[in-house]
Amino acid sequence: MDCPLCQIFEEDEIHLKVYYRSPYGFIILDCEILHIPIVVFEEHGTEPPRRLKVQMMNRCRALFGGNIEFQMNQRKAKDHFHFHVIQKEVEDEE
């Protein structure tokens, strides 16, 4: 299989910053393209079980705080579930 996201789990040593490696089948690391955190489901497929998806988002909040958004668009790797973690813009209070 030629999926770049599957290759993350096949590599012995990941050259990107890893924030968290779950024993339940996902990893949170820096996105090589966008240079922001990305959450990648270990299994090649489009949707993890709901409880695991909730666990992924909760782990992101624990790591990066509550002022984040999840970008769920599957643009490049359409057949492998992943999402990006984006810091929300802080609006100036006047």
C-alpha positions in Angstrom: 0.0 0.0 0.0 1.3 3.4 -0.8 -0.5 5.5 1.8 1.7 8.0 3.5 -0.3 7.9 6.7 0.0 4.1 6.9 3.8 4.5 6.5 3.9 6.4 9.8 3.0 3.2 11.7 5.4 1.1 9.6 8.5 3.2 10.3 10.8 2.1 13.1 11.7 5.7 13.9 9.5 8.7 13.2 11.4 11.8 12.1 8.6 14.1 13.2 7.8 15.4 16.7 5.4 12.9 18.4 3.1 14.4 21.0 1.3 11.2 22.0 1.2 7.6 20.9 -1.9 5.8 22.0 -2.1 2.1 22.9 -5.6 2.3 21.3 -4.4 2.8 17.7 -3.7 6.5 17.0 -0.8 8.9 17.1 -0.6 12.7 17.5 2.4 14.2 15.7 3.5 17.2 13.7 2.1 17.3 10.2 5.0 17.2 7.7 3.2 19.5 5.3 1.3 22.0 7.4 3.6 22.0 10.5 0.7 21.7 12.9 -0.5 18.8 15.0 -2.2 15.9 13.2 -4.0 13.0 14.6 -3.8 9.8 12.6 -5.9 6.6 13.1 -3.7 3.5 12.8 -6.1 1.5 10.7 -6.4 2.4 7.0 -10.0 3.5 6.7 -12.3 6.5 6.8 -13.8 6.5 10.2 -12.8 5.1 13.6 -15.4 4.0 16.2 -17.1 7.0 17.8 -15.6 6.4 21.3 -12.1 6.4 19.9 -12.7 9.6 18.0 -13.9 11.2 21.2 -10.8 9.9 23.0 -8.6 11.4 20.2 -10.2 14.8 20.6 -10.0 14.7 24.5 -6.3 13.8 24.3 -5.8 16.8 22.0 -7.5 19.1 24.5 -5.3 17.7 27.3 -2.2 18.4 25.2 -3.0 21.7 23.5 -5.7 23.3 25.7 -9.3 24.0 25.1 -8.7 26.8 22.6 -8.5 24.5 19.6 -10.5 23.4 16.6 -10.4 20.1 14.7 -10.1 20.3 10.9 -11.7 17.1 9.7 -11.4 17.7 6.0 -9.7 14.7 4.3 -8.0 16.4 1.5 -4.9 14.6 0.5 -5.3 11.2 2.2 -9.0 10.8 1.6 -9.1 7.1 2.5 -7.2 7.2 5.8 -8.9 9.0 8.8 -6.9 11.9 10.2 -7.5 15.4 11.4 -5.5 18.5 12.1 -5.5 20.4 15.4 -5.7 24.2 14.9 -5.3 26.9 17.5 -8.3 29.2 17.5 -7.6 32.9 16.9 -7.8 34.9 20.0 -9.9 38.0 19.5 -8.7 41.2 21.1 -11.0 42.5 23.8 -11.4 46.3 23.7 
